[in-house]
Amino acid sequence: MTGDVQAHWLPFDTYLAALERETRRARECLADADPSARVPSCPDWSADDLLWHLGGEVQDFWAWVIAHRPDAPAAYEEPARPADRAGLLHVLDHAHEDLMLRLRNADPAEGAWSWSGDPELHTVGFTMRRQAHEALIHRVDAELAIGDPTPLDTELAADGVLEALDWMYGGLPRWASFAPDGGTVLVHVTDTGHRILVALGRVTGHNPRDDADIDQPHLRVADRAVHGHGDADALVSGTAQDLDLWLWHRGPAHLVEMDGDEDVIDRLTTVLGEPVD
């Protein structure tokens, strides 16, 4: 499975460059923002909350994961949150430098812990890709907080569409199973030509962390590279930027076109309505 998945990934150097570029832009936006300014895409967060999340909760954590690969992060200790902006910027700067150094000196094929339910994707390369998109989305958040949005890189955004469908929505814990029910959606990225086939169904299983049985709507990517128009019950289309932002609840839905079976579209939007940070 890993080979098939990674066949559609961007080069790892591209992910590292994006991680550095998008983090730098997010920092630039947040450094001069009002600390209490709200983040429209994450209304519970202030600008300083976003700054802390990116540095103290995300990049510090993943730097530890890569440094201690392939160990699980059971021994990880989150740093104390500084009380002022200068301290928050220092945390981000240190965490980002550490993460970049460790990723650049690691082989993407090396084993490293991840939350993916697929053990073959517990790799350094998976972290490179995930953190590039994490930085991209939080760069968008930072720009929204100061009212200065800029375009997304088309190549990275198209990869982000696949990543969001594959893992943020379509990921499957080891304790769960997915049963398709026949509903399918073709997602067409109009400016790059990418076509992704999504199967709708239900995920079931027992979550040991919450000691709860799960039975809810879900989706899985059935084909990452559909040739031609495919054969699906519904079609979702838009540019790479519009689709990526829509999937992450950072962009308006009216920029994404949806046609076909209304029941299938309703079920898709139900799954995509799950909250994401």
Beta strands, then each sheet from edge to edge (+ up, - down):
strand 1: 38-39
strand 2: 42-46
strand 3: 176-189
strand 4: 195-207
strand 5: 212-223
strand 6: 234-238
strand 7: 257-260
sheet 1: 1+ 2-
sheet 2: 5+ 4- 3+ 6+ 7-
end
